[in-house]
Amino acid sequence: MNNGKTTMEQLQMATDSYGTVITYGDFVLASAYRHLGKGWIGNDARVYKLAEQPIGGWGPDARSFIECELTLVTEADELFEDAGHAIAWALAHTN
């Protein structure tokens, strides 16, 4: 179901084995392999921040970290040689 909000769960499901999605405090760092044509190939880098907080417990009001809505903070204008370099860039942009 696509309800229009970005969650960590959605990012993980859309990321292949060349990318990664990790938590870093209230941030989620993401990288996915991209082939944009004309020799532009590599991993992107994105930084998200929680837009809503997890709600513990069970039932219809409960919400885990991976189900919380995320807001895009920034994304790199370049592609990186691998997910490690992309995440290093993302870590540097969590201020």
PyMOL Python script that loads the backbone (N, CA, C, O; Angstrom):
from pymol import cmd

cmd.read_pdbstr("""\
ATOM      1  N   MET A   1       0.841  -1.187   0.000  1.00  0.00           N
ATOM      2  CA  MET A   1       0.000   0.000   0.000  1.00  0.00           C
ATOM      3  C   MET A   1       0.883   1.247   0.000  1.00  0.00           C
ATOM      4  O   MET A   1       1.769   1.373   0.845  1.00  0.00           O
ATOM      5  N   ASN A   2       0.661   2.141  -0.909  1.00  0.00           N
ATOM      6  CA  ASN A   2       1.397   3.385  -0.972  1.00  0.00           C
ATOM      7  C   ASN A   2       0.484   4.510  -0.509  1.00  0.00           C
ATOM      8  O   ASN A   2      -0.430   4.918  -1.227  1.00  0.00           O
ATOM      9  N   ASN A   3       0.740   5.008   0.702  1.00  0.00           N
ATOM     10  CA  ASN A   3      -0.095   6.069   1.251  1.00  0.00           C
ATOM     11  C   ASN A   3       0.551   7.442   1.078  1.00  0.00           C
ATOM     12  O   ASN A   3       0.104   8.417   1.683  1.00  0.00           O
ATOM     13  N   GLY A   4       1.600   7.527   0.254  1.00  0.00           N
ATOM     14  CA  GLY A   4       2.220   8.803  -0.030  1.00  0.00           C
ATOM     15  C   GLY A   4       3.321   9.216   0.911  1.00  0.00           C
ATOM     16  O   GLY A   4       3.973  10.233   0.672  1.00  0.00           O
ATOM     17  N   LYS A   5       3.558   8.467   1.980  1.00  0.00           N
ATOM     18  CA  LYS A   5       4.632   8.835   2.889  1.00  0.00           C
ATOM     19  C   LYS A   5       5.804   7.876   2.727  1.00  0.00           C
ATOM     20  O   LYS A   5       5.628   6.703   2.401  1.00  0.00           O
ATOM     21  N   THR A   6       6.999   8.400   2.962  1.00  0.00           N
ATOM     22  CA  THR A   6       8.212   7.591   2.884  1.00  0.00           C
ATOM     23  C   THR A   6       8.512   7.028   4.259  1.00  0.00           C
ATOM     24  O   THR A   6       8.524   7.761   5.248  1.00  0.00           O
ATOM     25  N   THR A   7       8.753   5.733   4.321  1.00  0.00           N
ATOM     26  CA  THR A   7       9.123   5.068   5.571  1.00  0.00           C
ATOM     27  C   THR A   7      10.398   4.270   5.351  1.00  0.00           C
ATOM     28  O   THR A   7      10.779   3.994   4.214  1.00  0.00           O
ATOM     29  N   MET A   8      11.051   3.903   6.440  1.00  0.00           N
ATOM     30  CA  MET A   8      12.240   3.067   6.342  1.00  0.00           C
ATOM     31  C   MET A   8      11.894   1.722   5.711  1.00  0.00           C
ATOM     32  O   MET A   8      12.678   1.172   4.938  1.00  0.00           O
ATOM     33  N   GLU A   9      10.738   1.206   6.039  1.00  0.00           N
ATOM     34  CA  GLU A   9      10.297  -0.065   5.478  1.00  0.00           C
ATOM     35  C   GLU A   9      10.206   0.018   3.949  1.00  0.00           C
ATOM     36  O   GLU A   9      10.649  -0.893   3.251  1.00  0.00           O
ATOM     37  N   GLN A  10       9.635   1.103   3.433  1.00  0.00           N
ATOM     38  CA  GLN A  10       9.527   1.286   1.981  1.00  0.00           C
ATOM     39  C   GLN A  10      10.902   1.416   1.335  1.00  0.00           C
ATOM     40  O   GLN A  10      11.151   0.851   0.269  1.00  0.00           O
ATOM     41  N   LEU A  11      11.795   2.165   1.986  1.00  0.00           N
ATOM     42  CA  LEU A  11      13.147   2.319   1.451  1.00  0.00           C
ATOM     43  C   LEU A  11      13.864   0.975   1.377  1.00  0.00           C
ATOM     44  O   LEU A  11      14.522   0.670   0.383  1.00  0.00           O
ATOM     45  N   GLN A  12      13.733   0.172   2.435  1.00  0.00           N
ATOM     46  CA  GLN A  12      14.381  -1.138   2.453  1.00  0.00           C
ATOM     47  C   GLN A  12      13.848  -2.037   1.343  1.00  0.00           C
ATOM     48  O   GLN A  12      14.619  -2.754   0.705  1.00  0.00           O
ATOM     49  N   MET A  13      12.564  -2.008   1.110  1.00  0.00           N
ATOM     50  CA  MET A  13      11.962  -2.861   0.081  1.00  0.00           C
ATOM     51  C   MET A  13      12.377  -2.427  -1.327  1.00  0.00           C
ATOM     52  O   MET A  13      12.387  -3.247  -2.245  1.00  0.00           O
ATOM     53  N   ALA A  14      12.716  -1.155  -1.505  1.00  0.00           N
ATOM     54  CA  ALA A  14      13.085  -0.635  -2.820  1.00  0.00           C
ATOM     55  C   ALA A  14      14.593  -0.665  -3.074  1.00  0.00           C
ATOM     56  O   ALA A  14      15.036  -0.288  -4.159  1.00  0.00           O
ATOM     57  N   THR A  15      15.383  -1.101  -2.104  1.00  0.00           N
ATOM     58  CA  THR A  15      16.839  -1.076  -2.217  1.00  0.00           C
ATOM     59  C   THR A  15      17.380  -2.454  -2.566  1.00  0.00           C
ATOM     60  O   THR A  15      17.051  -3.446  -1.915  1.00  0.00           O
ATOM     61  N   ASP A  16      18.218  -2.506  -3.604  1.00  0.00           N
ATOM     62  CA  ASP A  16      18.799  -3.788  -4.006  1.00  0.00           C
ATOM     63  C   ASP A  16      20.055  -4.100  -3.186  1.00  0.00           C
ATOM     64  O   ASP A  16      20.395  -3.367  -2.257  1.00  0.00           O
ATOM     65  N   SER A  17      20.730  -5.175  -3.531  1.00  0.00           N
ATOM     66  CA  SER A  17      21.885  -5.629  -2.749  1.00  0.00           C
ATOM     67  C   SER A  17      23.104  -4.723  -2.888  1.00  0.00           C
ATOM     68  O   SER A  17      24.061  -4.883  -2.131  1.00  0.00           O
ATOM     69  N   TYR A  18      23.105  -3.787  -3.818  1.00  0.00           N
ATOM     70  CA  TYR A  18      24.211  -2.845  -3.970  1.00  0.00           C
ATOM     71  C   TYR A  18      24.022  -1.592  -3.116  1.00  0.00           C
ATOM     72  O   TYR A  18      24.918  -0.751  -3.046  1.00  0.00           O
ATOM     73  N   GLY A  19      22.890  -1.464  -2.481  1.00  0.00           N
ATOM     74  CA  GLY A  19      22.594  -0.301  -1.659  1.00  0.00           C
ATOM     75  C   GLY A  19      22.442  -0.685  -0.204  1.00  0.00           C
ATOM     76  O   GLY A  19      22.710  -1.821   0.186  1.00  0.00           O
ATOM     77  N   THR A  20      22.007   0.281   0.599  1.00  0.00           N
ATOM     78  CA  THR A  20      21.796   0.024   2.021  1.00  0.00           C
ATOM     79  C   THR A  20      20.858   1.072   2.603  1.00  0.00           C
ATOM     80  O   THR A  20      20.729   2.177   2.075  1.00  0.00           O
ATOM     81  N   VAL A  21      20.214   0.708   3.689  1.00  0.00           N
ATOM     82  CA  VAL A  21      19.360   1.622   4.453  1.00  0.00           C
ATOM     83  C   VAL A  21      19.676   1.361   5.916  1.00  0.00           C
ATOM     84  O   VAL A  21      19.496   0.243   6.400  1.00  0.00           O
ATOM     85  N   ILE A  22      20.148   2.387   6.631  1.00  0.00           N
ATOM     86  CA  ILE A  22      20.530   2.201   8.033  1.00  0.00           C
ATOM     87  C   ILE A  22      20.006   3.349   8.892  1.00  0.00           C
ATOM     88  O   ILE A  22      19.795   4.464   8.414  1.00  0.00           O
ATOM     89  N   THR A  23      19.805   3.045  10.166  1.00  0.00           N
ATOM     90  CA  THR A  23      19.407   4.082  11.115  1.00  0.00           C
ATOM     91  C   THR A  23      20.645   4.686  11.755  1.00  0.00           C
ATOM     92  O   THR A  23      21.671   4.025  11.913  1.00  0.00           O
ATOM     93  N   TYR A  24      20.528   5.955  12.120  1.00  0.00           N
ATOM     94  CA  TYR A  24      21.586   6.677  12.820  1.00  0.00           C
ATOM     95  C   TYR A  24      20.882   7.696  13.708  1.00  0.00           C
ATOM     96  O   TYR A  24      20.659   8.835  13.298  1.00  0.00           O
ATOM     97  N   GLY A  25      20.533   7.286  14.920  1.00  0.00           N
ATOM     98  CA  GLY A  25      19.728   8.138  15.795  1.00  0.00           C
ATOM     99  C   GLY A  25      18.350   8.347  15.189  1.00  0.00           C
ATOM    100  O   GLY A  25      17.664   7.380  14.858  1.00  0.00           O
ATOM    101  N   ASP A  26      17.939   9.601  15.041  1.00  0.00           N
ATOM    102  CA  ASP A  26      16.652   9.928  14.418  1.00  0.00           C
ATOM    103  C   ASP A  26      16.757  10.047  12.898  1.00  0.00           C
ATOM    104  O   ASP A  26      15.799  10.445  12.234  1.00  0.00           O
ATOM    105  N   PHE A  27      17.915   9.704  12.355  1.00  0.00           N
ATOM    106  CA  PHE A  27      18.136   9.773  10.911  1.00  0.00           C
ATOM    107  C   PHE A  27      18.060   8.389  10.282  1.00  0.00           C
ATOM    108  O   PHE A  27      18.296   7.378  10.944  1.00  0.00           O
ATOM    109  N   VAL A  28      17.733   8.360   9.015  1.00  0.00           N
ATOM    110  CA  VAL A  28      17.832   7.152   8.194  1.00  0.00           C
ATOM    111  C   VAL A  28      18.702   7.530   7.006  1.00  0.00           C
ATOM    112  O   VAL A  28      18.409   8.479   6.279  1.00  0.00           O
ATOM    113  N   LEU A  29      19.777   6.771   6.820  1.00  0.00           N
ATOM    114  CA  LEU A  29      20.716   7.005   5.730  1.00  0.00           C
ATOM    115  C   LEU A  29      20.458   5.954   4.664  1.00  0.00           C
ATOM    116  O   LEU A  29      20.358   4.766   4.971  1.00  0.00           O
ATOM    117  N   ALA A  30      20.352   6.380   3.425  1.00  0.00           N
ATOM    118  CA  ALA A  30      19.998   5.448   2.355  1.00  0.00           C
ATOM    119  C   ALA A  30      20.897   5.640   1.145  1.00  0.00           C
ATOM    120  O   ALA A  30      21.320   6.750   0.821  1.00  0.00           O
ATOM    121  N   SER A  31      21.173   4.526   0.492  1.00  0.00           N
ATOM    122  CA  SER A  31      21.930   4.533  -0.754  1.00  0.00           C
ATOM    123  C   SER A  31      21.382   3.437  -1.650  1.00  0.00           C
ATOM    124  O   SER A  31      21.112   2.326  -1.194  1.00  0.00           O
ATOM    125  N   ALA A  32      21.223   3.751  -2.913  1.00  0.00           N
ATOM    126  CA  ALA A  32      20.755   2.770  -3.893  1.00  0.00           C
ATOM    127  C   ALA A  32      21.607   2.887  -5.147  1.00  0.00           C
ATOM    128  O   ALA A  32      22.073   3.972  -5.494  1.00  0.00           O
ATOM    129  N   TYR A  33      21.805   1.773  -5.818  1.00  0.00           N
ATOM    130  CA  TYR A  33      22.570   1.743  -7.062  1.00  0.00           C
ATOM    131  C   TYR A  33      21.735   2.361  -8.174  1.00  0.00           C
ATOM    132  O   TYR A  33      20.558   2.035  -8.332  1.00  0.00           O
ATOM    133  N   ARG A  34      22.340   3.243  -8.933  1.00  0.00           N
ATOM    134  CA  ARG A  34      21.626   3.940 -10.010  1.00  0.00           C
ATOM    135  C   ARG A  34      22.404   3.819 -11.319  1.00  0.00           C
ATOM    136  O   ARG A  34      23.630   3.925 -11.336  1.00  0.00           O
ATOM    137  N   HIS A  35      21.694   3.602 -12.387  1.00  0.00           N
ATOM    138  CA  HIS A  35      22.263   3.628 -13.737  1.00  0.00           C
ATOM    139  C   HIS A  35      21.461   4.661 -14.504  1.00  0.00           C
ATOM    140  O   HIS A  35      20.371   4.373 -14.996  1.00  0.00           O
ATOM    141  N   LEU A  36      22.003   5.865 -14.604  1.00  0.00           N
ATOM    142  CA  LEU A  36      21.262   6.985 -15.172  1.00  0.00           C
ATOM    143  C   LEU A  36      21.602   7.256 -16.630  1.00  0.00           C
ATOM    144  O   LEU A  36      21.162   8.261 -17.188  1.00  0.00           O
ATOM    145  N   GLY A  37      22.377   6.377 -17.255  1.00  0.00           N
ATOM    146  CA  GLY A  37      22.727   6.543 -18.657  1.00  0.00           C
ATOM    147  C   GLY A  37      23.916   7.457 -18.863  1.00  0.00           C
ATOM    148  O   GLY A  37      24.350   8.151 -17.943  1.00  0.00           O
ATOM    149  N   LYS A  38      24.442   7.452 -20.083  1.00  0.00           N
ATOM    150  CA  LYS A  38      25.581   8.297 -20.469  1.00  0.00           C
ATOM    151  C   LYS A  38      26.756   8.140 -19.511  1.00  0.00           C
ATOM    152  O   LYS A  38      27.432   9.117 -19.192  1.00  0.00           O
ATOM    153  N   GLY A  39      27.001   6.913 -19.051  1.00  0.00           N
ATOM    154  CA  GLY A  39      28.139   6.648 -18.178  1.00  0.00           C
ATOM    155  C   GLY A  39      27.953   7.050 -16.726  1.00  0.00           C
ATOM    156  O   GLY A  39      28.886   6.952 -15.929  1.00  0.00           O
ATOM    157  N   TRP A  40      26.766   7.498 -16.380  1.00  0.00           N
ATOM    158  CA  TRP A  40      26.508   7.925 -15.007  1.00  0.00           C
ATOM    159  C   TRP A  40      25.978   6.742 -14.218  1.00  0.00           C
ATOM    160  O   TRP A  40      24.778   6.471 -14.216  1.00  0.00           O
ATOM    161  N   ILE A  41      26.892   6.032 -13.542  1.00  0.00           N
ATOM    162  CA  ILE A  41      26.551   4.820 -12.803  1.00  0.00           C
ATOM    163  C   ILE A  41      27.181   4.908 -11.419  1.00  0.00           C
ATOM    164  O   ILE A  41      28.333   5.322 -11.291  1.00  0.00           O
ATOM    165  N   GLY A  42      26.447   4.528 -10.391  1.00  0.00           N
ATOM    166  CA  GLY A  42      26.989   4.513  -9.033  1.00  0.00           C
ATOM    167  C   GLY A  42      25.880   4.526  -8.001  1.00  0.00           C
ATOM    168  O   GLY A  42      24.709   4.314  -8.314  1.00  0.00           O
ATOM    169  N   ASN A  43      26.271   4.777  -6.775  1.00  0.00           N
ATOM    170  CA  ASN A  43      25.321   4.812  -5.664  1.00  0.00           C
ATOM    171  C   ASN A  43      24.963   6.247  -5.307  1.00  0.00           C
ATOM    172  O   ASN A  43      25.835   7.110  -5.204  1.00  0.00           O
ATOM    173  N   ASP A  44      23.674   6.489  -5.120  1.00  0.00           N
ATOM    174  CA  ASP A  44      23.234   7.788  -4.631  1.00  0.00           C
ATOM    175  C   ASP A  44      23.359   7.809  -3.110  1.00  0.00           C
ATOM    176  O   ASP A  44      23.661   6.787  -2.496  1.00  0.00           O
ATOM    177  N   ALA A  45      23.128   8.959  -2.511  1.00  0.00           N
ATOM    178  CA  ALA A  45      23.162   9.096  -1.051  1.00  0.00           C
ATOM    179  C   ALA A  45      22.050  10.041  -0.631  1.00  0.00           C
ATOM    180  O   ALA A  45      21.911  11.140  -1.168  1.00  0.00           O
ATOM    181  N   ARG A  46      21.252   9.589   0.351  1.00  0.00           N
ATOM    182  CA  ARG A  46      20.144  10.396   0.859  1.00  0.00           C
ATOM    183  C   ARG A  46      20.123  10.351   2.379  1.00  0.00           C
ATOM    184  O   ARG A  46      20.469   9.339   2.988  1.00  0.00           O
ATOM    185  N   VAL A  47      19.714  11.459   2.981  1.00  0.00           N
ATOM    186  CA  VAL A  47      19.559  11.548   4.431  1.00  0.00           C
ATOM    187  C   VAL A  47      18.106  11.897   4.723  1.00  0.00           C
ATOM    188  O   VAL A  47      17.578  12.887   4.217  1.00  0.00           O
ATOM    189  N   TYR A  48      17.475  11.077   5.538  1.00  0.00           N
ATOM    190  CA  TYR A  48      16.100  11.307   5.982  1.00  0.00           C
ATOM    191  C   TYR A  48      16.098  11.509   7.491  1.00  0.00           C
ATOM    192  O   TYR A  48      17.015  11.066   8.183  1.00  0.00           O
ATOM    193  N   LYS A  49      15.074  12.172   7.996  1.00  0.00           N
ATOM    194  CA  LYS A  49      14.894  12.341   9.443  1.00  0.00           C
ATOM    195  C   LYS A  49      13.461  11.959   9.789  1.00  0.00           C
ATOM    196  O   LYS A  49      12.539  12.147   8.995  1.00  0.00           O
ATOM    197  N   LEU A  50      13.294  11.418  10.993  1.00  0.00           N
ATOM    198  CA  LEU A  50      11.951  11.046  11.439  1.00  0.00           C
ATOM    199  C   LEU A  50      11.026  12.259  11.436  1.00  0.00           C
ATOM    200  O   LEU A  50      11.369  13.308  11.981  1.00  0.00           O
ATOM    201  N   ALA A  51       9.867  12.116  10.829  1.00  0.00           N
ATOM    202  CA  ALA A  51       8.848  13.162  10.842  1.00  0.00           C
ATOM    203  C   ALA A  51       7.797  12.867  11.904  1.00  0.00           C
ATOM    204  O   ALA A  51       7.008  13.740  12.267  1.00  0.00           O
ATOM    205  N   GLU A  52       7.789  11.638  12.400  1.00  0.00           N
ATOM    206  CA  GLU A  52       6.903  11.232  13.495  1.00  0.00           C
ATOM    207  C   GLU A  52       7.650  10.209  14.341  1.00  0.00           C
ATOM    208  O   GLU A  52       8.552   9.528  13.855  1.00  0.00           O
ATOM    209  N   GLN A  53       7.274  10.110  15.587  1.00  0.00           N
ATOM    210  CA  GLN A  53       7.966   9.229  16.523  1.00  0.00           C
ATOM    211  C   GLN A  53       7.277   7.870  16.613  1.00  0.00           C
ATOM    212  O   GLN A  53       6.067   7.759  16.414  1.00  0.00           O
ATOM    213  N   PRO A  54       8.071   6.833  16.919  1.00  0.00           N
ATOM    214  CA  PRO A  54       7.466   5.513  17.138  1.00  0.00           C
ATOM    215  C   PRO A  54       6.503   5.550  18.324  1.00  0.00           C
ATOM    216  O   PRO A  54       6.677   6.329  19.261  1.00  0.00           O
ATOM    217  N   ILE A  55       5.496   4.702  18.262  1.00  0.00           N
ATOM    218  CA  ILE A  55       4.535   4.553  19.358  1.00  0.00           C
ATOM    219  C   ILE A  55       4.582   3.095  19.781  1.00  0.00           C
ATOM    220  O   ILE A  55       4.195   2.202  19.028  1.00  0.00           O
ATOM    221  N   GLY A  56       5.057   2.871  20.987  1.00  0.00           N
ATOM    222  CA  GLY A  56       5.215   1.510  21.487  1.00  0.00           C
ATOM    223  C   GLY A  56       3.890   0.819  21.762  1.00  0.00           C
ATOM    224  O   GLY A  56       2.829   1.443  21.793  1.00  0.00           O
ATOM    225  N   GLY A  57       3.985  -0.480  21.960  1.00  0.00           N
ATOM    226  CA  GLY A  57       2.803  -1.256  22.316  1.00  0.00           C
ATOM    227  C   GLY A  57       2.244  -2.026  21.142  1.00  0.00           C
ATOM    228  O   GLY A  57       2.886  -2.186  20.104  1.00  0.00           O
ATOM    229  N   TRP A  58       1.015  -2.503  21.341  1.00  0.00           N
ATOM    230  CA  TRP A  58       0.316  -3.298  20.340  1.00  0.00           C
ATOM    231  C   TRP A  58      -0.998  -2.625  20.001  1.00  0.00           C
ATOM    232  O   TRP A  58      -1.514  -1.828  20.785  1.00  0.00           O
ATOM    233  N   GLY A  59      -1.527  -2.935  18.861  1.00  0.00           N
ATOM    234  CA  GLY A  59      -2.827  -2.395  18.493  1.00  0.00           C
ATOM    235  C   GLY A  59      -2.744  -1.408  17.359  1.00  0.00           C
ATOM    236  O   GLY A  59      -1.671  -1.180  16.799  1.00  0.00           O
ATOM    237  N   PRO A  60      -3.877  -0.820  17.017  1.00  0.00           N
ATOM    238  CA  PRO A  60      -3.959   0.036  15.831  1.00  0.00           C
ATOM    239  C   PRO A  60      -3.159   1.336  15.943  1.00  0.00           C
ATOM    240  O   PRO A  60      -2.813   1.927  14.921  1.00  0.00           O
ATOM    241  N   ASP A  61      -2.860   1.791  17.160  1.00  0.00           N
ATOM    242  CA  ASP A  61      -2.117   3.040  17.322  1.00  0.00           C
ATOM    243  C   ASP A  61      -0.613   2.833  17.416  1.00  0.00           C
ATOM    244  O   ASP A  61       0.144   3.803  17.381  1.00  0.00           O
ATOM    245  N   ALA A  62      -0.163   1.580  17.537  1.00  0.00           N
ATOM    246  CA  ALA A  62       1.267   1.292  17.658  1.00  0.00           C
ATOM    247  C   ALA A  62       1.967   1.559  16.324  1.00  0.00           C
ATOM    248  O   ALA A  62       1.398   1.357  15.251  1.00  0.00           O
ATOM    249  N   ARG A  63       3.231   2.023  16.424  1.00  0.00           N
ATOM    250  CA  ARG A  63       4.004   2.312  15.209  1.00  0.00           C
ATOM    251  C   ARG A  63       5.478   2.083  15.525  1.00  0.00           C
ATOM    252  O   ARG A  63       6.029   2.720  16.422  1.00  0.00           O
ATOM    253  N   SER A  64       6.114   1.181  14.794  1.00  0.00           N
ATOM    254  CA  SER A  64       7.542   0.930  15.002  1.00  0.00           C
ATOM    255  C   SER A  64       8.372   1.962  14.234  1.00  0.00           C
ATOM    256  O   SER A  64       7.841   2.705  13.409  1.00  0.00           O
ATOM    257  N   PHE A  65       9.668   2.001  14.511  1.00  0.00           N
ATOM    258  CA  PHE A  65      10.566   2.948  13.853  1.00  0.00           C
ATOM    259  C   PHE A  65      10.463   2.839  12.334  1.00  0.00           C
ATOM    260  O   PHE A  65      10.401   3.854  11.639  1.00  0.00           O
ATOM    261  N   ILE A  66      10.443   1.607  11.816  1.00  0.00           N
ATOM    262  CA  ILE A  66      10.452   1.440  10.356  1.00  0.00           C
ATOM    263  C   ILE A  66       9.136   1.854   9.704  1.00  0.00           C
ATOM    264  O   ILE A  66       9.071   1.984   8.482  1.00  0.00           O
ATOM    265  N   GLU A  67       8.092   2.063  10.497  1.00  0.00           N
ATOM    266  CA  GLU A  67       6.793   2.497   9.969  1.00  0.00           C
ATOM    267  C   GLU A  67       6.579   4.003  10.083  1.00  0.00           C
ATOM    268  O   GLU A  67       5.585   4.526   9.578  1.00  0.00           O
ATOM    269  N   CYS A  68       7.497   4.704  10.739  1.00  0.00           N
ATOM    270  CA  CYS A  68       7.363   6.152  10.919  1.00  0.00           C
ATOM    271  C   CYS A  68       7.632   6.893   9.611  1.00  0.00           C
ATOM    272  O   CYS A  68       8.481   6.494   8.814  1.00  0.00           O
ATOM    273  N   GLU A  69       6.896   7.970   9.413  1.00  0.00           N
ATOM    274  CA  GLU A  69       7.117   8.801   8.230  1.00  0.00           C
ATOM    275  C   GLU A  69       8.475   9.481   8.318  1.00  0.00           C
ATOM    276  O   GLU A  69       8.901   9.907   9.392  1.00  0.00           O
ATOM    277  N   LEU A  70       9.150   9.577   7.176  1.00  0.00           N
ATOM    278  CA  LEU A  70      10.456  10.226   7.087  1.00  0.00           C
ATOM    279  C   LEU A  70      10.366  11.459   6.201  1.00  0.00           C
ATOM    280  O   LEU A  70       9.574  11.508   5.260  1.00  0.00           O
ATOM    281  N   THR A  71      11.189  12.449   6.515  1.00  0.00           N
ATOM    282  CA  THR A  71      11.326  13.647   5.700  1.00  0.00           C
ATOM    283  C   THR A  71      12.716  13.642   5.085  1.00  0.00           C
ATOM    284  O   THR A  71      13.700  13.410   5.788  1.00  0.00           O
ATOM    285  N   LEU A  72      12.813  13.892   3.789  1.00  0.00           N
ATOM    286  CA  LEU A  72      14.109  13.978   3.128  1.00  0.00           C
ATOM    287  C   LEU A  72      14.806  15.257   3.568  1.00  0.00           C
ATOM    288  O   LEU A  72      14.273  16.353   3.395  1.00  0.00           O
ATOM    289  N   VAL A  73      16.011  15.114   4.143  1.00  0.00           N
ATOM    290  CA  VAL A  73      16.794  16.261   4.599  1.00  0.00           C
ATOM    291  C   VAL A  73      17.683  16.768   3.469  1.00  0.00           C
ATOM    292  O   VAL A  73      17.706  17.964   3.176  1.00  0.00           O
ATOM    293  N   THR A  74      18.412  15.854   2.839  1.00  0.00           N
ATOM    294  CA  THR A  74      19.308  16.216   1.740  1.00  0.00           C
ATOM    295  C   THR A  74      19.645  14.982   0.923  1.00  0.00           C
ATOM    296  O   THR A  74      19.498  13.851   1.387  1.00  0.00           O
ATOM    297  N   GLU A  75      20.095  15.215  -0.288  1.00  0.00           N
ATOM    298  CA  GLU A  75      20.590  14.124  -1.125  1.00  0.00           C
ATOM    299  C   GLU A  75      21.780  14.627  -1.930  1.00  0.00           C
ATOM    300  O   GLU A  75      21.851  15.804  -2.285  1.00  0.00           O
ATOM    301  N   ALA A  76      22.707  13.731  -2.212  1.00  0.00           N
ATOM    302  CA  ALA A  76      23.928  14.097  -2.927  1.00  0.00           C
ATOM    303  C   ALA A  76      23.627  14.446  -4.380  1.00  0.00           C
ATOM    304  O   ALA A  76      22.725  13.879  -4.996  1.00  0.00           O
ATOM    305  N   ASP A  77      24.393  15.384  -4.914  1.00  0.00           N
ATOM    306  CA  ASP A  77      24.288  15.756  -6.325  1.00  0.00           C
ATOM    307  C   ASP A  77      25.163  14.871  -7.205  1.00  0.00           C
ATOM    308  O   ASP A  77      25.182  15.023  -8.427  1.00  0.00           O
ATOM    309  N   GLU A  78      25.884  13.951  -6.582  1.00  0.00           N
ATOM    310  CA  GLU A  78      26.802  13.081  -7.307  1.00  0.00           C
ATOM    311  C   GLU A  78      26.498  11.625  -6.995  1.00  0.00           C
ATOM    312  O   GLU A  78      25.786  11.319  -6.038  1.00  0.00           O
ATOM    313  N   LEU A  79      27.039  10.738  -7.802  1.00  0.00           N
ATOM    314  CA  LEU A  79      26.962   9.307  -7.524  1.00  0.00           C
ATOM    315  C   LEU A  79      28.313   8.852  -6.991  1.00  0.00           C
ATOM    316  O   LEU A  79      29.348   9.414  -7.349  1.00  0.00           O
ATOM    317  N   PHE A  80      28.303   7.832  -6.134  1.00  0.00           N
ATOM    318  CA  PHE A  80      29.515   7.345  -5.492  1.00  0.00           C
ATOM    319  C   PHE A  80      29.870   5.964  -6.011  1.00  0.00           C
ATOM    320  O   PHE A  80      29.025   5.262  -6.567  1.00  0.00           O
ATOM    321  N   GLU A  81      31.135   5.577  -5.825  1.00  0.00           N
ATOM    322  CA  GLU A  81      31.607   4.292  -6.361  1.00  0.00           C
ATOM    323  C   GLU A  81      30.979   3.092  -5.682  1.00  0.00           C
ATOM    324  O   GLU A  81      30.940   2.007  -6.263  1.00  0.00           O
ATOM    325  N   ASP A  82      30.486   3.262  -4.460  1.00  0.00           N
ATOM    326  CA  ASP A  82      29.829   2.156  -3.758  1.00  0.00           C
ATOM    327  C   ASP A  82      28.988   2.713  -2.612  1.00  0.00           C
ATOM    328  O   ASP A  82      29.018   3.910  -2.327  1.00  0.00           O
ATOM    329  N   ALA A  83      28.236   1.825  -1.962  1.00  0.00           N
ATOM    330  CA  ALA A  83      27.347   2.245  -0.872  1.00  0.00           C
ATOM    331  C   ALA A  83      28.125   2.783   0.323  1.00  0.00           C
ATOM    332  O   ALA A  83      27.652   3.690   1.008  1.00  0.00           O
ATOM    333  N   GLY A  84      29.309   2.238   0.581  1.00  0.00           N
ATOM    334  CA  GLY A  84      30.119   2.713   1.706  1.00  0.00           C
ATOM    335  C   GLY A  84      30.480   4.182   1.577  1.00  0.00           C
ATOM    336  O   GLY A  84      30.341   4.944   2.534  1.00  0.00           O
ATOM    337  N   HIS A  85      30.942   4.584   0.401  1.00  0.00           N
ATOM    338  CA  HIS A  85      31.275   5.991   0.178  1.00  0.00           C
ATOM    339  C   HIS A  85      30.024   6.871   0.223  1.00  0.00           C
ATOM    340  O   HIS A  85      30.072   8.004   0.701  1.00  0.00           O
ATOM    341  N   ALA A  86      28.921   6.350  -0.271  1.00  0.00           N
ATOM    342  CA  ALA A  86      27.664   7.101  -0.233  1.00  0.00           C
ATOM    343  C   ALA A  86      27.208   7.329   1.209  1.00  0.00           C
ATOM    344  O   ALA A  86      26.781   8.428   1.562  1.00  0.00           O
ATOM    345  N   ILE A  87      27.299   6.300   2.032  1.00  0.00           N
ATOM    346  CA  ILE A  87      26.886   6.430   3.434  1.00  0.00           C
ATOM    347  C   ILE A  87      27.849   7.330   4.203  1.00  0.00           C
ATOM    348  O   ILE A  87      27.422   8.054   5.103  1.00  0.00           O
ATOM    349  N   ALA A  88      29.138   7.301   3.870  1.00  0.00           N
ATOM    350  CA  ALA A  88      30.095   8.220   4.503  1.00  0.00           C
ATOM    351  C   ALA A  88      29.680   9.663   4.225  1.00  0.00           C
ATOM    352  O   ALA A  88      29.738  10.509   5.117  1.00  0.00           O
ATOM    353  N   TRP A  89      29.261   9.945   2.990  1.00  0.00           N
ATOM    354  CA  TRP A  89      28.772  11.278   2.650  1.00  0.00           C
ATOM    355  C   TRP A  89      27.527  11.600   3.476  1.00  0.00           C
ATOM    356  O   TRP A  89      27.406  12.691   4.032  1.00  0.00           O
ATOM    357  N   ALA A  90      26.611  10.646   3.549  1.00  0.00           N
ATOM    358  CA  ALA A  90      25.366  10.863   4.291  1.00  0.00           C
ATOM    359  C   ALA A  90      25.641  11.137   5.772  1.00  0.00           C
ATOM    360  O   ALA A  90      25.025  12.025   6.361  1.00  0.00           O
ATOM    361  N   LEU A  91      26.558  10.384   6.372  1.00  0.00           N
ATOM    362  CA  LEU A  91      26.908  10.607   7.784  1.00  0.00           C
ATOM    363  C   LEU A  91      27.411  12.030   8.013  1.00  0.00           C
ATOM    364  O   LEU A  91      27.114  12.644   9.038  1.00  0.00           O
ATOM    365  N   ALA A  92      28.161  12.540   7.068  1.00  0.00           N
ATOM    366  CA  ALA A  92      28.701  13.897   7.194  1.00  0.00           C
ATOM    367  C   ALA A  92      27.622  14.971   7.054  1.00  0.00           C
ATOM    368  O   ALA A  92      27.879  16.142   7.332  1.00  0.00           O
ATOM    369  N   HIS A  93      26.426  14.587   6.629  1.00  0.00           N
ATOM    370  CA  HIS A  93      25.338  15.550   6.413  1.00  0.00           C
ATOM    371  C   HIS A  93      24.153  15.324   7.357  1.00  0.00           C
ATOM    372  O   HIS A  93      23.008  15.595   6.995  1.00  0.00           O
ATOM    373  N   THR A  94      24.430  14.831   8.555  1.00  0.00           N
ATOM    374  CA  THR A  94      23.366  14.596   9.544  1.00  0.00           C
ATOM    375  C   THR A  94      23.301  15.688  10.600  1.00  0.00           C
ATOM    376  O   THR A  94      22.671  15.497  11.640  1.00  0.00           O
ATOM    377  N   ASN A  95      23.929  16.810  10.360  1.00  0.00           N
ATOM    378  CA  ASN A  95      23.937  17.891  11.363  1.00  0.00           C
ATOM    379  C   ASN A  95      22.612  18.599  11.378  1.00  0.00           C
ATOM    380  O   ASN A  95      22.422  19.537  12.152  1.00  0.00           O
TER     381      ASN A  95
END
""", "prot")
cmd.dss("prot")
cmd.show_as("cartoon", "prot")
cmd.util.cbc("prot")
cmd.orient("prot")
